[in-house]
Every structure is written in structure tokens, then in C-alpha cells.
């Protein structure tokens, strides 16, 4: 489903998810109310690829974070075919030279305690020029490669990769842990790295003990704590 302008592709699917079939894609040239994790505003001007995907599968894992990983891996793979190498920033971003090029948001729709649907929202900077006040933290394909991509073709490539390369193969009870391990291998952090953990106005520095799908175990001056993906931002410290 294509819109020239919409408030938010995620918000649209959250409103109409019951009526729409699984794997419905909503794509817009411009979002006026785009948002990311922790409800941070996401600037969505023309030239970027802004879309959301609805999942209502039967007999598939229904953890929203699995679907975030599905798209970080798929977009990383597709961009590599356009000779742009990215790294995955735990838990939901793609970076080029430490600048964000893509953010991904997974949201669960609950019926009681049961997840009835999952919506994955993707914001990928492609042909859009990054505002001057964000150039030190964000980038786009056109700014990295000095050429534009066909957005409709790119959208199809990303979703085909997600579905055929990863979803059908790994999104099974006995295979999803294999996919999570594959995703961990593509992260920009490793065991033993020092990171800064930002939660609201609090910042702490620690050392990674172990990396899991939904959380990190961090050594804060001898005290081991679990840091969950939905609660904090994590930045790798430069030594």
C-alpha cells in the first residue's frame, strides 16, 4: 500500500491490522509523524525509504525483536550489493562509519497477554540529504556514494531478502536461535568491549560480559547487570 504522505506507516498498521493480511507493506514518500524507539521523532522527508510491515503468522516466533533483527540483517545484505557496507548497532540500527543510516522499530499488538500481530517500521536514509544539524550522527546512501537508488526496487529487494533468505529458513522454533547467533555475529560490539549505557538522564560505563538477543550482561565496576534492549541506548566507547 503506497501513500504520498502519511502521519506514520506504523500508526496506520496499528489502526488497521485486524483487516489486513499478514505481510502487508505500507510505504510512504513522506511521514509527518514518524517515530523510532522510545518515541523519538524520526525525520522522514522525501527521498528516504519509509515503510512498515505487518506480521500475523501462524506457528512462527512472535517476539518483536526477532523481526527487528530480520530487517537489520536484510537491509545490511541488500546495501552490501550496492557496495555500501554497514554494521548493526545493538539492538536496532544500521551504521556507516559510526553514523546512522537506518533505524528499525518493532511493535507488538497484544490481545491480553498474547501477541496477535507484530509491526516492523523501517526508516532508511537513501536519496535524502541529511539536515546540517544531524550530519555528525546520520548519513544517507546518496551522501555516501553520490548517487541515488530506485526506492521501489530497493523496497522490493529488501522485503524479498527478508522473506526468502531469512524468514522462511530461520523463523521456526528450532531455527530462530541460529538466526539470533548469526545476527550477533554482525553486531558492532563484541564480548569485552567497553560501552556507555544511557537510560533517561543517567549514563554508566561498563564492559560487555555476554551478548544475547534481548539483553546484554554488563560488568559495571565488578557488578554484573542485565541491560534490556527496550530500556536503554548503548554506545560503543572509542578507546
Secondary structure, DSSP 8 states (H G I E B T S, - for coil): -EEEEES-HHHHHHHHTTTS-TT-EEEEEEESS-B-GGG-B--B-TTSEEEEEEE--SSS---HHHHHHHHHHHHHHHHHHTT---EEETTTEEEETTEEEEEEEEEEEEETTEEEEEEEEEEE-SS----GGGTTTB--HHHHHSS---HHHHHHHHHHIIIIIIIHHH-STTTHHHHHHHHHHTBS--TT-EEEEEETTEEEEEEEEEE-SSEEEEEETTEEEEEETTT-EEEE---
